[in-house]
Amino acid sequence: MALIKKARIDKLKHKANELFSRTIDQHITLAVTGLSRSGKTAFITSLVNQLINEGNGTRLSFFDPVHQGNFIAAKRVPQKHFHVPRFDYDGAISALTSDVAKWPEPTHGISELRLAIRYQPNSLLKYATDMATLTIDITDYPGEWLLDLPMLKQTYQEWSEYTQALLTSEPRLEYSQAFLAKLSDIDPFAPVSEQLLADLANEYSELLHIFRHKLGLSIIQPGRFILPGELAGAPILEFFPFPGLIHLDGNDYQNAADDSFIGMLRARYLEYKEQVVRKFYQEHFVRFDRQIVLADCLTALNKGKESFADLEQAISMILESYSYGKSGVFSRLFSPKIDKLLFAVTKADHVTPEQHTPLVSLVNQLIYKSKHQLNYDSVEVKTLAIASVKATQAGMISHKGKQVPVIQGQRLVKKKMNVATDNSIGADSAKEEESVVEKVTVFPGEVPDTLPNNDYWQKSGFNFINFEPMSGLAKHQSLPHVRMDQVLQFLLADKML
């Protein structure tokens, strides 16, 4: 009888502890963004990988829950929002751990992934329960979408004027002249040809792709034109800036017929603002608790002065988003509850370790004004130089009697291969390019610790090349990284006390 009574009491205690544990369980939404090719997919993959493989070769010394022995385990669980695409973690891991390792395919829209972390509370709650759960919703979305936010307070005329200023300045002007010439021949009040409008919108989209991927520029508007997601092919993305609107008669412009060229452009611009830009902020942005902004500053430095200046302006536009809603015109739109913002400079492994400090210093200058405003708005901001998936090894070599720091890794190089033109004996061979992986050892150069001046651009003493991921990575072990433990410490540790 005593044993039965004790068993019942133990069962009741267990249920009480279980109920109490559920009441202290926490939830957090981490939003991850960055301009295209900044490494969002690799970052999310590494973050999830470090947590679910903790104890299997992880290197999380600076993550207190692991360091202090309170971390129990983490696993992926079904996401809450069934209408949002799932982040393809399995596909990304398969790419990184394949026989010939490669970077995972980038994401082109919004996606989600949910994690559950079990841990032992380290506060007074440890006397009431021996286990708690932190549920993490990770939301991935393109940084280009944030660049559209200023459009909400711009009329179509104002946006056209702003965009024309960009198109008529170098380095964009060289590529946009033909497009602008076509627009100059169009009567804005003439009846619209939807096919012509669609063709010109497609040409404008192609220009944006050139600006982003060939010139390395960052200010791309509208952002959905290069990352349309589910809107690909929709008429709402068939508009573009029309030059010279400021010189039109105000009454004529306001009274332009809906089926006129300018009337249709204006209508689609307004629809884009309401149904795409505003809708994104109202449906998603208000849910974010903490934000990670990824930036590839090394590529911008490589591309030159104009590319770096464009990145500087784009970063200001992105960070401005996190102050919106505190006051002014956007207070009625949404009220962000973000309390921590991590600004992570990616590809830190593409430079030698002693260059990490100048890299962080450089970025801190880029975000100086925004950081002070965000701190004033009670948003804690931290800057880190990271490598989500480490692709190089650092070392030293002797050069002219001196020890020089270098990094070694694998990169794709194009080589000309002999290819037979037909199957006959003695057939001529042709030269065809093929990409092959080659191991290289380099000193990439020095990163400026302050905003570069003209002397820096004239010297051009750097060459930050892109590396492929290391071969031989195991699917069920932690990925090599630089400072992902510090990322976890900043974003999650205070929720696991």
N, C-alpha and C positions, 0 to 999 in steps of 0.2 A: 504493500500500500504506500509506504514512504517513497519507494522508487517511482511509482506511478505519479505521485503528487509532485515529486521533484522534476520529473519529465515534463509535466504540465506547466510548472512554473518556468522551467527553462524555455519551453516553447513560447510562452507568453512574453518572456523577456526578449526572445529572438524577434518576435513579431513587433514588439515595441521598439526595439533598436532599428528594425527594418523601416518602420513607419517614420521614426525620427530621422533616419538617414535620408529618406526621400524628401523630408521637409528642408534639409540643409543642402541637398543637391543643387548645383548651380548650372547655369547656362550662359554661354557667351557666343556672340557672332563675330567672327573674324572676317573682315573684308580684305581681299587682296587685289590690288590693281597695279598698273604700270603700263607705259606705252608699249606698243607691239615690239617683240623681241627683247624685252627687258628681263625675261626669265621667269614669268609668272608660273608657267606649267612646272618647270623644274623646282621652283620654290615650294609650291604646294605639295608636290610629290615628295620632296625631301622632308618637309615638316611632318607629314603623315608618317613617312617611313621611319623617322627617328623615334616617334612615339610608339608605334605599334611593334617596333623591334627593340625597344629598350631592354637592355640586359643581354643582347645578342651582338656584341661588338660596338655598341653605341658609345659615342664620345660626347657626353652631356655634362661635363664637369661643372659648368656655370649655371646649370638648371637646378635650383635648390631642391625641388621635390625628389629628384634622382640622387643628388649629392647627399641629401640628408636621409635617404632611405625610405621616404614616404610614398614614392610612386609604386603602384601595384602593377597595373597593366592598362593598355589602351586597345580598342578595337573599332573598326568601322561598323556603323549601324545605319539602318535605312534613314534617308533624309526626310525632313518634314514636308517640304514643298514638292509634291509629285509633278507639278507642271513645269518645274525648272530642270533643265538637263543635268545629268549626273556628271561630275568631274571624273574623267577617265583615268583613275589612278592605276589600274591594272595595265592599261595600254602604255602609260608612261614608264612604269617600272619595267615592263617587257622590253621597251626600246633601250633603256639604260643598261639592262643586264643581258642583252642579246650577245651572240658570239662576236659580232661586229657592233660594238656599242654605238648608239647614236642618240642625239637629243630628241626628246619626245615631240610629237606634233603640237604646235601651239594651239591654244584655244582661240575661238573667234567670236565668242559671245559670253553670256552669263552661264555659270554652272555652279553646282553646289556639292559638298561632301560633308557628312556628319561623323564625328568621332565621339566616343565615350571613354573617359579616363577614370579609372578607379584609383583612389589614393587614401592614405591614412591622414586624417586631419592632424595638424601640428599645433592647433590652438587649444583653447579650453574645451572645444567640442570633442577632443579625443577621450575625455572622461565619459562622454555620453554615447559615442559610437566609435567603432574601430574602422569604419570604411565610409567613404562618400564618393559621389560621382560628379564629374564635371563634363557636361555635354557641350561640344564645340561644333558650331555650324560654320563651315568655311565657304565663303562666297567669292567666286572669281569673276571679275568683270574688267573689260578693257579700259585703260586710262584715257583712251581717246574719247570715251563717252563723257568723261568729266570736263573735257575741253569744250563741250557744247553748252555748259551751264551759262556762260555769259550771254548766249543767244537769247535767253529768256527775258533779258531786259533790253534787247535790241530790236528795233523795227527792221523790216526787210531792207529799207533804205540804208539804215545805219550799218547793218551787217554787210551789205554789198559794198559800202564805202570802205569799211575796215578790211574786207577781204581783197578788194581791188588794190589797196595799198600794199598788201603782201604780194599779190601777183605781179605788180609792176616794180618790185624791188628784187635785186639779185640775192640769191642765185635762182629764184623762181622765174624771173622775167624771161630768161633764155628759153624756157620750156613753155611758157604760157602765152607768148606773143601771138601765135597762130590762133589760139582759142579766143583771145581778146579781139583779134581782128574780125573773126566771124561774128562776134556779138555786136561789133560796131556797125555792121551792115543790117541789123535787124531793127525794124520799127517796133518799139515796145507796145504800141497801141493797136498794132495789126492783129487780125484774128490768128489764134495760135494753131500751129501744126504740132499735134502731140508727138508725131514721129520725129520731127526736128528737135523738139524739146527733149525727147528721150535720148536722141543721138548726142546732143550737146551735154546733157547730164552725164552720159557715159564717158564723154571726152574729159569732162571736169573730174570725174572719179579717177580716170587714168592719170591725170595730172597729180592728184593727191597721192596716188601710189608712187609716182616718180619722186615727189617731194619727200615722202617718208622713207622709201627703201633705197633709192639711188642717191639722193642728196643727204639723207640722214637727218631731215628736218623733223621737228616735233609738233608744231602747231598745224593741226589738220582739222579743218571744219568743213562740213559736219563730220564728226567722228564715225558715224554709221556708214559713211560712204566707202570706207576701206574695211570696216568690220561690220557688215550689215546684219549678221546673225539671221534671225527668222524673217527679216524684212527684205532679203535679197529679191530683187525684181519688182518690188512694190512701187507704185507711182509716187508714194510719199517721199521716196528717195530720188525723184527725178526733178530736181531744181538746182539752181546754181546762182552765184552772185551776178547781178547785171550792172555794168559800170555806168557812171554818169547820171544816176537817178537823182542825185542831189540838185542837178541843174534843170530837172523837169518842173513844169508848172505844178504847184501843189494841188490845185483843184483837179487838174487833169489826171494826176497820179491817183488821188483818192477816189476819183469817180471812174477809174479804168474798168472796163467791162470784165466780167469773170472769165469770158472766153478769149480775152486778149492775151497777148504774150506776157505782158507784165502782170496782168491780173491773175493768171494761172500760176506764175512763179511765186507771187506774193501769197496766194492761197495755200500752196504746198509748203512754203516756209512756215507759215503760221500753224498749219496742221502738224508739221514736224516738231515744232516747239511744244505743242500741247500733247500730242499723242505718243511722242517718243521721248523727248528730253524730260518734260515735267512728269510723265508717267513713270519713268525710271526712278526718279527721286522719291516720288510718293509711294511706290510699291516696294522699293528695295533699300534705298539709302537710309531711310528713317530707322531701319532695323539694326544697323551696324553698331556694334559696341566698341570695336577696336579696328583700326585700319592699318594696313601695310601698303606703303607706296614703294614700288621698285623702280630704280632708275639705272640705266646703263650710261654712265658718264664717259666711260673709256671710248666707246664708239663715237660719241659726239666730239671728243677731243681729237680722235683720229681723222674725222671728216673735215675739221677746220673751224675757223672763226665763226662763220655764219651758222653752222650747225650747232655749235656750242651756245651761241647767243639765243638761238631758237629754243634750245632745250631749257635755258634759263628762264625764258618767258613762259614756256609751257609748264614748268614746275610751279611757277608763281600762280598760274591759272588753276592748276590742280589743287594746290594747297589752299587757295582761296575758297574752294568748295566747302572746306570744313569749318569756315567761319560763317558761311551763309546760314540764315535761320536764327542767328542770335539777335539781329535787329534789321530794320529796314525792309526793303521790298520783299525779301525772301522769308520773312518771319511767318507769313501766312502759308508758305509753301510746305515747309517741313522744319522740324527742330531736331537736328542731329544730336544723338546722345553719345557720340564718340568721346571717350575719356582718355584714350591713348592712341598715339599715331607714331608708327615706326617708319622712318625713312631709310630704306636699305639700298645701299649702292652695290649692285651685283657685279659678278665677274672679278671679285677681289683676287682670285687666284691667277688672273691673267697678268698681274704685275707682281714684282717681288715683295716679300713681306714688309720690308721697311718702307714701302710706298703706301701702305694702308693708312698710316697716320696722316700724311698729306692728302690722301683721297678723301678721308672724312672731313678734314679741315676745309677742303675745297667745297664740299657739298654743304657744310654748315654755313659757308658764305652765300651759297646759292639760295638757301632757305631762310636766311637770317631774319628778314622782315616778317615773313609768314610765321616763323617759329615764335617770335615775340608776341604776335597777335594771338596765336593759338594758345600760348601759355597764359595770356591774359584771360582768354575764354575758358580757362581751366582744362585745357587739353594738354596732357603730358606728351612731349615730343622727344624722341631719341633717334640718333643717327648711327648706323653701323655699316661697315664695309664687310660684305659677306660673299661667300660662294655657296650656293644652295647644294650643288653637287661639285665637289672639288675635281678639277680636270688636270691639274699640274702638280709637279713636285718641285720644291725650291731647293737650291743648292748654291755652291760657290765654284768658280773656275778661276784658274790663273791666267791673266792676260797682261802681257808686257810687265811681268814681275809684280803685278797687283792681284789681290783677290777681288773678283767681281761677282756680285749676286746675280743668279740666273734662275729661270724656270724652265722645266722640261715637260713636254706634253706631246699629244698627237694632234695634227692638223690635216685638213683636207687640202691636197694640192692637185692641180690639173697637169697631167703628163700626156704627151703625144704618143699614141700607140700605132704600130703598123697594122693595118687591117686590109686583108686581101679584097680586091674589088670583084672577083668572081672565083669560081671553083677550078678553073683551068690551071694546069701546071705552068709555072713561070709567070703567073698573072701579076700585073702591077699591084703595088700596095699603096694605100692611102694613109695619110696621117689623120688620126681621130683622137680628140681629147677624152681622157677618162680621169675621173676623180679617184685618187688613191690616198690612203692614210699614211702619213709619214711622221716619224718621231723627230722633233726639233728641240734644240736648246737655245734660248734667246735671253737677252737682256732687253725688255720692252721699252725701257726709258724711264724718265722721272715724271711723276705726276705733280703738277703745280699745287702748292698748298694755299694759294690765293687765286682770285679770279684772274685768268691770263690777260696780259697786256699785249700790245702789238709785237714787242720783242720776242715774246714766247712763240707767237704764231709764225714769225719769220724764221726762227731757228728750226722749228719742226723736229725737235730731237726726240721723237717717240714713234713707236710702232706697236700698238696694242693689237695683236692678232687674235683671232678666234681659235679656240681649241676644241677638239672633240672629247667626249667623255672617256675616262679610262676604261680599258678592257678588263674583263675578269671580275666584274662586280656581281655579287650573288643576290638573287631575288629576295631571299628571306634574311638578309643581313642589312645592317644600317649602311646608308650611303656615306661616303667620305664628304666632309663639308668644312666650311670655315665659318665659325661663330653662329651656327644654327642653335646652339645651346643658349647663347645670349639672347637670341630672338625669342626663344621659348620663355626664358626668364622674364623678359620685359612684358610679354603678352599674356602669360598664363600664371606665373608663379604666385601672384597675389590672390588669385582665385582658388588656390589649393593650400591655404594655410590651415 
